[in-house]
Structures are given as C-alpha cells and as structure tokens.
Amino acid sequence: MFENLDLIFIQSYHNNIMSAVNNRSDKKPRKNTTFVIAGVIALGAGLLFAYLMFYTAPSEIMEIVKVIAVTSDGCIAETMDGYAVNIGDCNANPGQYVDALVDQKTKERAALMNPTS
C-alpha cells in the first residue's frame, strides 16, 4: 500500500518538475517598451542639441574696441561698455581702436558673474 503512495508521490513530483521546465516562457520585450526607451533617448538628444545651439553657440557682433594689450594668445581689448575680450590676432598697438568680432554671450556671462557693472 505504501509502495503505491510512494509511486504516486514520485510521479506527481516528477510531473511538477517537468511541467515547470516545459512551461518556462522566455518573454521577449514588447514593442511598447522599445518605443518608450527610444523616445527617452530621442528626447534627451533633442534637449542636448537645443542646449548646445542656444546657450553655448557664439553670437558675435562687430564692435569698435580699444586694444589694451597684445599677448601670445591674441589681442586683449576693451569694449565700449567696459568688458575685456580676447579678439584674437591683430596688427594693432595698445591704445588703438579697431573693429573686432565680440561674442555677446561672453559679455552676458561676465555681467552675470559681476552684478555690480
């Protein structure tokens, strides 16, 4: 009698193990998950592009500046509103006025760092 119980127990145990092995499902990620991840990456890339285009790209305007010093890195000049800027290589002497491209965003950043001006 106990032999039959043991046999039934072993068979049911074996069937449970086999059913667990055979019913294993390897779920593949859904298309929705892939689209969400791709959307997040695209949004991040778009925000980075916008930041680089609007906040770090130079906005240069031609201004009359007074050359203060000539260095190996270029001429240092002062704009008419009092900001010191590097205008690059120039053929001028200190004290002369020249036309130069001046990055307006550099001036804006300098104003934010020195609020007393």
Secondary structure, 3 states (H helix, E strand, C coil): CHHHHHHHHHHHHHHHHHHHHHCCCCCCCCHHHHHHHHHHHHHHHHHHHHHHHHHHCCCEEEEEEEEEEEECCEEEEEECCCCEEEEECCCCCCCCEEEEEEEHHHHHHHHHHCCCC
